[in-house]
Amino acid sequence: MTRALAGGRGAGYPVSGRKYLLARPLLAVTRPIRHGRPARLAVRLLAVVAAGALAVFATGWQPASLSVMTGALTWLLCTGGSDLARDRRN
């Protein structure tokens, strides 16, 4: 009896656990968005992009436009969590 037939890993079989190595973190990010309020989060993200684009359009790449973009991203990070679903495993 060979090792593959006895339950070991044979040639041509992937190592278990590595099959979904990249999909697991992506699923962990998309699940709270999908089960939360995705439309509201998209509107917030659109507002951040619009504020940054308007600041760059108005003043160009100046420190003021970069600070407006930093403030908009900070606002998104501080308030966007309320639009995500809570972890139901606890």
Secondary structure, DSSP 8 states (H G I E B T S, - for coil): --TTTTTS--TT---TTSTTTTHHHHHHHHHHHHHS-HHHHHHHHHHHHHHHHHHHHHH-S-HHHHHHHHHHHHHHHHHGGGGS------
